[in-house]
Amino acid sequence: MFEAHPAQLVALVRQRLVLEWQFHQRNDLARLENDLTELLREFGQWLRVIYRYDMRETLAHEAAWYASVLAARGPDDDAWKLALGSWIIAIQGVIKPPKCNRLAAPLQELRGRGHQLFAEAQAQYIAPPSAPARNLAERLVASDLVGASALLQSDCDAGVLVPDLILRLIFPAMAEIGRR
């Protein structure tokens, strides 16, 4: 039943968030309008897969990633709970009972654990990068490809294996760029 209304559900979720930032002066949400719209659309696509294949056991783990994306952009855990609450309201408003209750229940459980899940997501996914990873990110953001290549090459010359270089520098630099 969820699959029959994905566009309508995303539109309702977005509309609720827009009302929230307009009427409660949530500038932290308003400045992220494009990112939030995309995040909510992707979350909806992911929920379709979860519901289609009955993969609810993965819901908390995967939802933590979405929470971390939101956390990395600045809003606090109430924005995450607001997003989950918006999905619950949209599902309950569009899909008829008792199906809506079955679909909304796992999201209600996540929302109830919102602060804990958000804190875990921050700890797991949003660690401050090391100085070398920040340096690499700075060079990449500045389009200093020669400098970035030199940094990576110097580590390779010092005996750092490429898989270690990827895990220690490249992934954290990518995360830092994404956070910005």
Residue, then its C-alpha position, 0 to 999 in steps of 0.5 A: m500500500f505504501e508503494a501506491h502513494p510515494a509522491q503524495l507521501v513525500a509531498l505531505v512530509r515536505q509540506r509539514l516541514v515547510l509549515e514548521w520552519q515558516f511558523h516556528q522560525r526554524n531557520d536551521l531547517a529553512r536554510l536546508e530546504n533543498d537538502l531536506t527535500e532530497l533527504l526526505r525523498e530518498f528516505g521515502q524511497w528507502l522506506r518503500v524497499i523496507y516495506r516491500y521486502d519486510m526488512r524492518e529489522t534493518l530500519a534502526h541501523e539504516a535510519a541512523w545514517y539518515a539521522s547522521v546526514l541531518a546531524a552533519r548539516g546542523p539541526d539537532d535531534d528535534a529536527w530528526k524527530l520532526a522528520l519522522g513525525s512527518w512521515i508518520i502523519a503522512i502515512q496515517g493521513v493517506i493510507k487507510p487503517p489498519k495498514c497505516n498503523r502497521l506501517a507507521a509503528p516502526l517509525q513511531e518506535l524510532r521517533g520514541r528513541g529519537h534522541q538516543l538514535f540521533a546521538e548514536a548516529q552522531a557518534q558513529y558517523i560524524a567524528p571530527p576528521s584528523a588533521p591530515a584528513r582535514n588538510l586533504a579536504e581543504r586542498l580538494v575544496a580549493s581545487d588544489l589537486v596537485g597539493a592533494s596528490a602530493l599529500l597522498q603520494s607522500d604517505c604512499d612513499a612513507g609506506v602507507l598501504v593504499p587501503d589504509l590511505i583510503l580508510r585513514l585519509i580519503f574517506p574522512a576527507m570525503a565525509e568532511i567535504g560532505r559535512r560542509 
